[in-house]
């Protein structure tokens, strides 16, 4: 999953702000401030807790995050 994230480097904040203002809605602003990993865990998706998945990766000064998750199989 790829989503917006609050930049860890403040240099990227103006660029993210302009992009969201031009191409996204207020929902994207709110999602950038959300802990996406915890939200995914609440619905049964595990992020980076096993050998198969990876920890989140951040790009563009932390303003974009990539999270790999997996659904647990219950048999």
C-alpha positions as CSV (number, residue, x, y, z in Angstrom):
1,X,0.0,0.0,0.0
2,X,1.3,3.5,-0.8
3,X,-0.1,6.5,1.0
4,X,0.8,10.0,2.2
5,X,2.5,10.5,5.5
6,X,3.5,13.6,7.5
7,X,7.0,14.5,6.2
8,X,9.8,13.7,8.6
9,X,11.9,16.4,6.8
10,X,10.1,19.8,6.9
11,X,11.7,20.8,3.6
12,X,9.2,18.5,1.9
13,X,6.1,20.0,3.6
14,X,5.5,22.8,1.0
15,X,5.7,20.4,-1.9
16,X,3.4,18.0,-0.3
17,X,1.0,20.8,0.6
18,X,0.9,22.1,-3.0
19,X,0.4,18.6,-4.4
20,X,-2.5,17.8,-2.0
21,X,-4.1,21.2,-2.6
22,X,-4.0,20.7,-6.4
23,X,-4.8,17.0,-6.7
24,X,-6.3,15.6,-3.5
25,X,-9.1,16.3,-1.1
26,X,-9.2,17.0,2.7
27,X,-9.3,13.3,3.2
28,X,-5.7,13.0,2.0
29,X,-4.6,15.6,4.5
30,X,-6.2,13.7,7.3
31,X,-4.8,10.4,6.2
32,X,-1.3,11.8,6.2
33,X,-1.6,12.4,9.9
34,X,-3.0,8.9,10.6
35,X,-1.0,5.9,11.9
36,X,-1.8,3.7,8.9
37,X,0.0,0.6,10.3
38,X,-2.2,0.6,13.4
39,X,-5.3,1.0,11.4
40,X,-4.4,-1.9,9.2
41,X,-3.7,-4.0,12.2
42,X,-7.2,-3.2,13.6
43,X,-8.8,-4.8,10.6
44,X,-6.6,-8.0,10.8
45,X,-3.7,-7.1,8.6
46,X,-0.3,-7.5,10.0
47,X,2.5,-5.2,9.0
48,X,6.1,-6.2,9.2
49,X,5.6,-8.8,12.0
50,X,6.9,-11.8,10.2
51,X,9.6,-12.8,7.8
52,X,7.4,-12.3,4.8
53,X,6.6,-8.6,5.2
54,X,8.8,-5.6,5.4
55,X,8.9,-2.5,7.7
56,X,7.3,0.7,6.2
57,X,9.6,2.5,3.7
58,X,9.4,6.2,3.5
59,X,10.2,8.3,0.4
60,X,10.3,12.0,-0.5
61,X,11.4,13.1,3.0
62,X,8.9,10.9,4.7
63,X,5.9,12.3,2.9
64,X,5.1,9.0,1.1
65,X,5.0,5.7,2.9
66,X,4.9,2.2,1.5
67,X,3.5,-0.5,3.8
68,X,3.4,-4.2,3.0
69,X,0.9,-6.2,5.0
70,X,-0.6,-9.7,5.0
71,X,-3.8,-11.2,6.2
72,X,-3.6,-14.0,8.7
73,X,-5.2,-17.2,7.6
74,X,-7.4,-18.9,10.1
75,X,-8.0,-22.5,9.3
